[in-house]
Amino acid sequence: HVAKPVKTYLETLNWEVLPHPPYSPDIAPSDYHLFRSMAHGLSKQRFTSYEDTKNWVDSWIASKDEEFFRRGIRMLPERWEKVVASDGQYFE
């Protein structure tokens, strides 16, 4: 479930919203190498404008080398196998 104001705002950005049912044992779209790593960098950040946020994200992505992204992609099959092997049960 997503609040109507959030849905409306995302429509104005023309973003594709990835469906993910609440309480699903599957991996959430945001639970990947890129976003987990980014969350660590964001922990002490405070943004006062959209432009500040965009600049930080652009800079953070530019600071990562190709191997960072390759490593994340190589980890996906193992993560998917955990989802399948869990047979619908939650796992850490």
C-alpha positions in Angstrom: 0.0 0.0 0.0 1.2 3.5 -0.8 -0.3 6.7 0.4 -2.2 8.6 -2.3 -0.1 11.8 -1.9 3.1 9.7 -2.5 1.5 8.1 -5.6 0.4 11.5 -6.9 3.9 13.0 -6.4 5.6 10.0 -8.1 3.3 10.4 -11.1 4.5 14.0 -11.5 8.1 12.8 -11.7 7.1 10.3 -14.4 8.9 7.5 -12.4 8.1 3.9 -12.9 6.9 2.5 -9.6 7.9 -1.1 -9.1 5.2 -3.2 -7.6 6.0 -5.0 -4.4 3.3 -6.4 -2.1 3.5 -5.5 1.6 4.8 -8.2 3.9 6.3 -10.1 0.9 9.2 -12.5 1.7 10.7 -11.6 -1.7 13.5 -9.1 -1.9 12.2 -5.5 -2.1 13.3 -3.5 -5.1 15.4 -1.3 -2.8 17.1 -4.2 -1.1 20.1 -4.4 -3.4 23.8 -3.7 -3.2 23.5 -0.2 -4.6 20.8 1.0 -2.2 22.2 -0.7 0.9 25.6 0.9 0.2 24.0 4.2 -0.4 22.1 4.0 2.8 25.4 4.0 4.8 26.5 7.2 3.1 23.1 8.8 3.7 23.0 8.1 7.4 24.5 11.5 8.4 23.3 13.6 5.5 20.7 16.4 5.8 19.5 18.0 2.7 17.7 21.3 2.5 16.7 21.1 -1.2 16.0 18.8 -4.1 19.1 20.2 -5.8 21.3 19.3 -2.8 19.9 15.8 -2.8 20.4 15.3 -6.5 23.9 16.6 -6.4 24.8 14.2 -3.5 23.3 11.2 -5.3 25.1 12.1 -8.6 28.4 12.6 -6.7 28.0 9.3 -4.8 27.3 7.3 -8.0 30.2 9.0 -9.8 32.5 8.0 -6.9 31.9 4.3 -7.4 34.0 2.4 -9.9 32.8 -0.3 -12.4 33.8 -3.1 -10.0 31.3 -1.8 -7.4 28.4 -2.2 -9.8 29.7 -5.5 -11.2 30.0 -6.9 -7.7 26.4 -6.0 -6.9 25.2 -7.6 -10.1 27.2 -10.8 -9.4 25.5 -11.0 -6.0 22.0 -11.1 -7.4 21.7 -14.8 -8.3 22.7 -15.8 -4.8 20.1 -13.5 -3.3 17.4 -14.8 -5.7 18.3 -18.4 -4.8 17.7 -17.5 -1.1 14.3 -16.2 -2.0 13.4 -19.3 -3.9 14.9 -21.7 -1.3 13.0 -19.9 1.5 9.8 -21.3 0.1 7.9 -18.2 1.2 9.5 -18.0 4.6 11.2 -14.9 5.9 15.0 -14.8 6.1 17.7 -12.3 7.0 
